[in-house]
Amino acid sequence: DIKLENYHLCDVGCGLGLSTIYFKKKYKMKSFSGFDYNEDLTDKAKLISYKLGLKNKIEFEFKNANEKILESKPYLLFMFNPFGINTIQCFIDNNIEVLKSKKSIIIYANDLHVNEIKGYKKINRNDYFNLSVLIF
């Protein structure tokens, strides 16, 4: 029931940007971005996307999730178990107003800390794949 074309993808803890690039190649969304705390990885993500002809189509940023403040727009946030629960919850708490007011969604793969996360309205979980969708 999600109309992806209404959302901006943000890959939280994007690393080399491979999942961000996958989303860009497979889905139509308003924009595509990712950030990571490792500057070497975000520099490599930029290089990889450039080599794939995606220059200026994906934005990669060196940023700590504890400090990242989202713009006021609807997000589909992708997290592949990027960090511990304290950082995840800090990121959510820092952005809770945007997440709720814009009805954003988090796709959380390898969701080790899903039972500890607070602030979402609804959750859909697949136990087999350890995949959760948190709806704000």
BASE-322667 format. One record per atom (N, C-alpha, C): residue in one letter; x, z, y. Coordinates in steps of 0.2 Angstrom, whole numbers, padded with zeros to 4 digits, always signed. Example, Ala and Ser with C-alpha at 12.3 -4.5 7.8 and 13.67 -1.06 7.14 Angstrom:
BEGIN
A+0066+0039-0028A+0062+0039-0022A+0066+0039-0016S+0064+0035-0011S+0068+0036-0005S+0064+0039+0000
This chain:
BEGIN
D+0004+0000-0006D+0000+0000+0000D+0004+0000+0006I+0011-0001+0006I+0015+0000+0011I+0016-0008+0014K+0015-0009+0020K+0017-0015+0023K+0024-0015+0026L+0029-0017+0022L+0036-0016+0024L+0037-0019+0031E+0034-0025+0033E+0035-0028+0039E+0034-0024+0045N+0030-0018+0044N+0029-0014+0050N+0034-0008+0051Y+0039-0008+0047Y+0044-0003+0047Y+0051-0006+0048H+0055-0001+0051H+0062-0002+0052H+0066+0002+0046L+0070-0002+0043L+0074+0001+0037L+0080+0005+0040C+0081+0011+0038C+0087+0015+0040C+0090+0017+0033D+0096+0015+0031D+0099+0018+0025D+0104+0024+0027V+0101+0030+0025V+0105+0036+0027V+0110+0037+0022G+0116+0037+0024G+0122+0038+0020G+0123+0031+0016C+0124+0026+0020C+0124+0019+0018C+0130+0017+0014G+0136+0021+0015G+0142+0019+0012G+0144+0012+0014L+0145+0008+0009L+0147+0001+0010L+0142-0004+0012G+0136-0001+0012G+0130-0005+0015G+0127-0009+0010L+0129-0008+0003L+0126-0013-0002L+0118-0013-0003S+0116-0007-0002S+0108-0006-0003S+0105-0009+0003T+0108-0008+0009T+0105-0010+0016T+0105-0018+0015I+0111-0021+0013I+0111-0028+0012I+0106-0031+0007Y+0105-0027+0002Y+0100-0029-0003Y+0093-0029+0000F+0091-0024+0004F+0085-0023+0007F+0084-0029+0012K+0089-0031+0016K+0089-0037+0020K+0087-0043+0017K+0091-0044+0011K+0090-0050+0007K+0083-0051+0004K+0080-0045+0002K+0074-0045-0002K+0068-0044+0002Y+0068-0041+0007Y+0062-0039+0011Y+0062-0041+0018K+0056-0042+0021K+0055-0043+0028K+0053-0036+0031M+0057-0034+0036M+0056-0028+0039M+0058-0029+0047K+0056-0025+0051K+0057-0026+0058K+0064-0026+0060S+0068-0022+0057S+0076-0021+0058S+0079-0018+0052F+0085-0019+0051F+0089-0016+0046F+0095-0012+0049S+0096-0006+0047S+0102-0002+0049S+0104+0003+0044G+0110+0005+0045G+0113+0011+0040G+0118+0015+0044F+0119+0021+0042F+0124+0025+0045F+0127+0029+0039D+0133+0031+0041D+0137+0035+0036D+0142+0039+0040Y+0144+0045+0037Y+0149+0049+0040Y+0156+0047+0039N+0157+0042+0034N+0164+0039+0033N+0165+0033+0037E+0169+0033+0042E+0170+0027+0046E+0173+0022+0042D+0178+0023+0038D+0181+0017+0034D+0175+0013+0030L+0170+0017+0027L+0165+0014+0024L+0160+0010+0028T+0159+0012+0034T+0155+0008+0039T+0158+0002+0041D+0165+0003+0042D+0169-0003+0044D+0169-0008+0039K+0169-0006+0033K+0169-0011+0027K+0162-0014+0026A+0157-0010+0028A+0150-0012+0027A+0149-0018+0032K+0152-0017+0038K+0151-0022+0044K+0155-0029+0041L+0161-0028+0038L+0165-0034+0036L+0161-0037+0030I+0158-0034+0026I+0155-0037+0020I+0148-0040+0023S+0145-0037+0027S+0139-0041+0030S+0141-0047+0034Y+0146-0047+0038Y+0149-0052+0041Y+0150-0058+0036K+0154-0056+0031K+0156-0061+0026K+0150-0065+0022L+0145-0061+0022L+0138-0063+0019L+0134-0067+0024G+0136-0068+0030G+0132-0072+0035G+0127-0068+0038L+0128-0061+0038L+0122-0057+0041L+0125-0053+0047K+0130-0056+0051K+0132-0053+0057K+0126-0053+0062N+0125-0047+0065N+0120-0046+0070N+0113-0045+0067K+0113-0045+0060K+0106-0044+0057K+0105-0037+0054I+0111-0034+0053I+0111-0027+0051I+0116-0023+0055E+0114-0017+0057E+0118-0013+0061E+0120-0007+0057F+0127-0006+0057F+0130-0001+0053F+0133+0004+0059E+0132+0010+0058E+0135+0015+0062E+0138+0021+0059F+0144+0023+0062F+0148+0029+0060F+0144+0035+0063K+0141+0039+0059K+0137+0045+0062K+0136+0050+0057N+0136+0056+0059N+0135+0062+0054N+0127+0063+0054A+0125+0064+0048A+0117+0065+0047A+0115+0071+0051N+0119+0076+0052N+0117+0082+0055N+0116+0081+0063E+0118+0075+0065E+0118+0074+0072E+0114+0068+0074K+0112+0064+0069K+0108+0058+0070K+0101+0059+0072I+0099+0056+0078I+0093+0056+0081I+0090+0049+0081L+0084+0049+0077L+0081+0042+0077L+0077+0040+0083E+0077+0034+0084E+0073+0031+0090E+0065+0032+0088S+0061+0032+0092S+0054+0033+0091S+0051+0026+0088K+0051+0025+0082K+0048+0020+0079K+0047+0021+0071P+0043+0018+0068P+0041+0019+0061P+0047+0017+0056Y+0049+0022+0052Y+0055+0020+0048Y+0053+0021+0041L+0057+0016+0037L+0057+0017+0030L+0065+0019+0029L+0066+0025+0027L+0072+0028+0026L+0074+0028+0019F+0080+0025+0017F+0082+0025+0010F+0088+0030+0010M+0088+0035+0005M+0093+0039+0003M+0094+0039-0004F+0101+0038-0006F+0103+0038-0013F+0107+0044-0014N+0103+0050-0014N+0107+0057-0015N+0113+0057-0010P+0112+0056-0004P+0118+0055+0000P+0122+0061+0002F+0119+0067+0001F+0122+0073+0003F+0118+0079+0000G+0120+0085+0002G+0117+0091+0000G+0110+0093+0003I+0107+0097+0001I+0100+0099+0004I+0101+0101+0011N+0106+0105+0013N+0107+0107+0020N+0107+0102+0025T+0111+0097+0023T+0111+0091+0027T+0105+0087+0028I+0102+0086+0022I+0096+0082+0021I+0090+0086+0026Q+0090+0092+0025Q+0085+0096+0029Q+0086+0096+0036C+0092+0097+0038C+0094+0096+0045C+0092+0090+0048F+0094+0084+0044F+0092+0077+0047F+0084+0077+0048I+0081+0079+0043I+0073+0079+0043I+0071+0083+0049D+0073+0089+0050D+0071+0094+0055D+0073+0091+0062N+0079+0088+0063N+0080+0085+0069N+0076+0079+0071N+0073+0076+0066N+0069+0070+0067N+0062+0071+0065I+0059+0077+0064I+0053+0078+0061I+0047+0075+0066E+0048+0075+0072E+0042+0073+0077E+0042+0065+0076V+0047+0062+0076V+0047+0054+0075V+0044+0053+0068L+0047+0056+0063L+0045+0055+0056L+0037+0056+0055K+0034+0061+0058K+0027+0062+0058K+0023+0058+0062S+0025+0057+0069S+0021+0053+0073S+0021+0046+0072K+0026+0043+0068K+0027+0036+0067K+0025+0035+0059K+0023+0040+0056K+0021+0040+0049K+0026+0036+0045S+0032+0039+0046S+0038+0036+0042S+0038+0038+0035I+0043+0035+0031I+0043+0036+0024I+0050+0037+0022I+0052+0041+0017I+0058+0042+0014I+0058+0040+0007I+0062+0035+0005I+0063+0033-0002I+0070+0037-0004Y+0069+0042-0009Y+0074+0046-0011Y+0076+0045-0018A+0082+0041-0019A+0084+0039-0026A+0089+0044-0029N+0089+0046-0035N+0093+0051-0038N+0092+0057-0034D+0085+0059-0034D+0083+0064-0029D+0084+0072-0032L+0090+0073-0032L+0092+0080-0035L+0089+0086-0031H+0088+0085-0024H+0085+0091-0020H+0078+0090-0018V+0074+0086-0021V+0067+0084-0019V+0063+0090-0019N+0064+0095-0023N+0059+0101-0023N+0061+0106-0018E+0067+0105-0014E+0069+0109-0009E+0067+0106-0002I+0065+0100-0002I+0064+0097+0005I+0058+0099+0008K+0057+0101+0014K+0051+0103+0018K+0050+0098+0023G+0043+0098+0025G+0041+0094+0031G+0037+0088+0030Y+0037+0085+0024Y+0033+0079+0022Y+0026+0081+0021K+0021+0076+0021K+0014+0077+0020K+0012+0076+0013K+0015+0071+0010K+0014+0069+0003K+0020+0066-0001I+0020+0067-0007I+0025+0065-0011I+0023+0061-0017N+0026+0055-0019N+0025+0052-0025N+0032+0052-0029R+0032+0054-0035R+0038+0055-0039R+0038+0051-0045N+0043+0048-0047N+0044+0045-0054N+0049+0049-0057D+0047+0053-0062D+0052+0057-0066D+0057+0053-0070Y+0055+0048-0073Y+0060+0044-0077Y+0065+0041-0073F+0064+0039-0067F+0069+0036-0063F+0072+0041-0058N+0070+0047-0057N+0072+0052-0052N+0071+0049-0045L+0066+0046-0044L+0064+0043-0038L+0058+0046-0034S+0059+0048-0028S+0053+0050-0024S+0052+0046-0018V+0046+0046-0016V+0044+0043-0010V+0040+0049-0006L+0043+0051+0000L+0041+0056+0004L+0037+0053+0010I+0031+0054+0011I+0027+0051+0016I+0026+0057+0022F+0027+0055+0028F+0026+0060+0033F+0020+0059+0037
